[in-house]
């Protein structure tokens, strides 16, 4: 089974690695490394720590995952800047990073993201 997720959905999707039978593959589209690091791009750190209840940490979740992880970051993303996709890919050995043209919600246009199995 391949799990594909987008944006904030990459947090709950990555947590599926903890299942007794985790997915065979992850495809993460415009994901983040850690939710608080994205929030701190938009709000003061003290406010993020005060308000953020679920701090999805995709790096921690996927750090020991042995299956394939494909990561698609959007070059002009202002919601989740591409640096977060790059940081996630750098932290997950064997992951495959693809940078696509466009912004956060442009990934579905013109076949920019193609999910293949395996």
C-alpha positions as YAML, in Angstrom:
chain: A
units: angstrom
residues:
- id: 1
  name: UNK
  ca: [0.00, 0.00, 0.00]
- id: 2
  name: UNK
  ca: [1.22, 3.49, -0.89]
- id: 3
  name: UNK
  ca: [0.13, 6.45, 1.21]
- id: 4
  name: UNK
  ca: [0.05, 9.80, -0.57]
- id: 5
  name: UNK
  ca: [-0.51, 13.01, 1.35]
- id: 6
  name: UNK
  ca: [-0.44, 16.73, 0.83]
- id: 7
  name: UNK
  ca: [0.60, 19.64, 3.01]
- id: 8
  name: UNK
  ca: [-0.53, 19.35, 6.64]
- id: 9
  name: UNK
  ca: [-1.80, 15.85, 5.83]
- id: 10
  name: UNK
  ca: [1.82, 14.72, 5.67]
- id: 11
  name: UNK
  ca: [1.86, 14.77, 9.48]
- id: 12
  name: UNK
  ca: [-0.88, 12.22, 10.12]
- id: 13
  name: UNK
  ca: [0.22, 10.22, 7.07]
- id: 14
  name: UNK
  ca: [3.80, 9.95, 8.36]
- id: 15
  name: UNK
  ca: [2.54, 8.74, 11.72]
- id: 16
  name: UNK
  ca: [1.21, 5.62, 9.95]
- id: 17
  name: UNK
  ca: [4.77, 4.34, 10.03]
- id: 18
  name: UNK
  ca: [3.99, 3.23, 13.59]
- id: 19
  name: UNK
  ca: [1.38, 0.67, 12.48]
- id: 20
  name: UNK
  ca: [2.17, -3.01, 12.95]
- id: 21
  name: UNK
  ca: [2.21, -3.25, 9.15]
- id: 22
  name: UNK
  ca: [3.27, 0.20, 7.90]
- id: 23
  name: UNK
  ca: [2.64, 1.35, 4.33]
- id: 24
  name: UNK
  ca: [5.01, 0.06, 1.66]
- id: 25
  name: UNK
  ca: [5.66, 3.56, 0.34]
- id: 26
  name: UNK
  ca: [5.06, 7.22, 1.22]
- id: 27
  name: UNK
  ca: [4.54, 10.06, -1.25]
- id: 28
  name: UNK
  ca: [4.59, 13.44, 0.48]
- id: 29
  name: UNK
  ca: [3.52, 16.46, -1.55]
- id: 30
  name: UNK
  ca: [4.44, 19.95, -0.29]
- id: 31
  name: UNK
  ca: [5.24, 18.49, 3.14]
- id: 32
  name: UNK
  ca: [7.03, 19.89, 6.16]
- id: 33
  name: UNK
  ca: [9.81, 18.63, 8.38]
- id: 34
  name: UNK
  ca: [8.20, 19.73, 11.66]
- id: 35
  name: UNK
  ca: [4.93, 21.64, 11.87]
- id: 36
  name: UNK
  ca: [6.20, 24.13, 14.43]
- id: 37
  name: UNK
  ca: [9.05, 25.15, 12.13]
- id: 38
  name: UNK
  ca: [6.52, 26.04, 9.43]
- id: 39
  name: UNK
  ca: [4.30, 27.89, 11.89]
- id: 40
  name: UNK
  ca: [7.30, 29.92, 13.03]
- id: 41
  name: UNK
  ca: [7.68, 31.18, 9.43]
- id: 42
  name: UNK
  ca: [4.30, 32.88, 9.84]
- id: 43
  name: UNK
  ca: [3.98, 33.68, 13.58]
- id: 44
  name: UNK
  ca: [6.24, 34.55, 16.52]
- id: 45
  name: UNK
  ca: [7.82, 31.49, 18.21]
- id: 46
  name: UNK
  ca: [6.27, 32.18, 21.61]
- id: 47
  name: UNK
  ca: [2.81, 32.23, 20.04]
- id: 48
  name: UNK
  ca: [3.44, 28.96, 18.20]
- id: 49
  name: UNK
  ca: [4.54, 27.24, 21.43]
- id: 50
  name: UNK
  ca: [1.47, 28.61, 23.21]
- id: 51
  name: UNK
  ca: [-1.13, 27.64, 20.61]
- id: 52
  name: UNK
  ca: [0.16, 24.61, 18.70]
- id: 53
  name: UNK
  ca: [-1.25, 21.45, 20.26]
- id: 54
  name: UNK
  ca: [-0.18, 18.80, 17.71]
- id: 55
  name: UNK
  ca: [3.36, 19.34, 16.53]
- id: 56
  name: UNK
  ca: [3.63, 16.77, 13.76]
- id: 57
  name: UNK
  ca: [7.30, 15.85, 13.35]
- id: 58
  name: UNK
  ca: [7.74, 14.07, 10.03]
- id: 59
  name: UNK
  ca: [11.50, 13.73, 10.51]
- id: 60
  name: UNK
  ca: [11.04, 11.83, 13.76]
- id: 61
  name: UNK
  ca: [8.19, 9.73, 12.36]
- id: 62
  name: UNK
  ca: [10.07, 8.63, 9.25]
- id: 63
  name: UNK
  ca: [13.61, 8.46, 10.63]
- id: 64
  name: UNK
  ca: [13.67, 4.65, 10.88]
- id: 65
  name: UNK
  ca: [11.36, 3.85, 7.96]
- id: 66
  name: UNK
  ca: [13.02, 1.48, 5.48]
- id: 67
  name: UNK
  ca: [10.61, 1.80, 2.54]
- id: 68
  name: UNK
  ca: [10.66, 4.34, -0.28]
- id: 69
  name: UNK
  ca: [9.76, 7.95, 0.47]
- id: 70
  name: UNK
  ca: [9.12, 10.36, -2.40]
- id: 71
  name: UNK
  ca: [8.97, 14.04, -1.52]
- id: 72
  name: UNK
  ca: [7.68, 16.78, -3.80]
- id: 73
  name: UNK
  ca: [8.42, 20.38, -2.82]
- id: 74
  name: UNK
  ca: [7.05, 23.41, -4.65]
- id: 75
  name: UNK
  ca: [9.69, 25.96, -5.61]
- id: 76
  name: UNK
  ca: [7.49, 29.02, -5.03]
- id: 77
  name: UNK
  ca: [5.50, 27.72, -2.04]
- id: 78
  name: UNK
  ca: [4.70, 30.53, 0.40]
- id: 79
  name: UNK
  ca: [2.56, 28.35, 2.71]
- id: 80
  name: UNK
  ca: [5.15, 25.64, 3.40]
- id: 81
  name: UNK
  ca: [8.39, 26.99, 1.91]
- id: 82
  name: UNK
  ca: [10.40, 24.45, -0.07]
- id: 83
  name: UNK
  ca: [13.18, 24.55, 2.54]
- id: 84
  name: UNK
  ca: [10.98, 22.30, 4.73]
- id: 85
  name: UNK
  ca: [10.67, 19.64, 2.01]
- id: 86
  name: UNK
  ca: [14.44, 19.86, 1.48]
- id: 87
  name: UNK
  ca: [15.10, 19.48, 5.21]
- id: 88
  name: UNK
  ca: [12.78, 16.47, 5.40]
- id: 89
  name: UNK
  ca: [14.46, 14.81, 2.42]
- id: 90
  name: UNK
  ca: [17.92, 15.46, 3.88]
- id: 91
  name: UNK
  ca: [16.89, 13.81, 7.14]
- id: 92
  name: UNK
  ca: [15.38, 10.66, 5.58]
- id: 93
  name: UNK
  ca: [18.09, 8.41, 4.13]
- id: 94
  name: UNK
  ca: [17.23, 7.11, 0.67]
- id: 95
  name: UNK
  ca: [14.32, 9.50, 0.14]
- id: 96
  name: UNK
  ca: [13.81, 11.00, -3.28]
- id: 97
  name: UNK
  ca: [13.22, 14.75, -3.56]
- id: 98
  name: UNK
  ca: [11.66, 16.40, -6.59]
- id: 99
  name: UNK
  ca: [11.29, 20.17, -6.76]
- id: 100
  name: UNK
  ca: [8.38, 21.25, -8.94]
- id: 101
  name: UNK
  ca: [7.59, 24.66, -10.42]
- id: 102
  name: UNK
  ca: [4.80, 26.64, -8.84]
- id: 103
  name: UNK
  ca: [3.31, 27.30, -5.46]
- id: 104
  name: UNK
  ca: [1.64, 25.33, -2.71]
- id: 105
  name: UNK
  ca: [-1.56, 24.49, -4.58]
- id: 106
  name: UNK
  ca: [-0.13, 24.24, -8.10]
- id: 107
  name: UNK
  ca: [1.26, 20.73, -7.77]
- id: 108
  name: UNK
  ca: [-1.82, 19.02, -9.27]
- id: 109
  name: UNK
  ca: [-1.64, 20.99, -12.52]
- id: 110
  name: UNK
  ca: [-0.10, 19.65, -15.71]
- id: 111
  name: UNK
  ca: [1.05, 16.34, -14.25]
- id: 112
  name: UNK
  ca: [3.74, 17.90, -12.05]
- id: 113
  name: UNK
  ca: [3.42, 15.04, -9.55]
- id: 114
  name: UNK
  ca: [3.32, 11.49, -10.84]
- id: 115
  name: UNK
  ca: [2.90, 8.69, -8.34]
- id: 116
  name: UNK
  ca: [4.31, 5.37, -9.44]
- id: 117
  name: UNK
  ca: [4.50, 2.04, -7.74]
- id: 118
  name: UNK
  ca: [7.07, 0.93, -6.79]
...
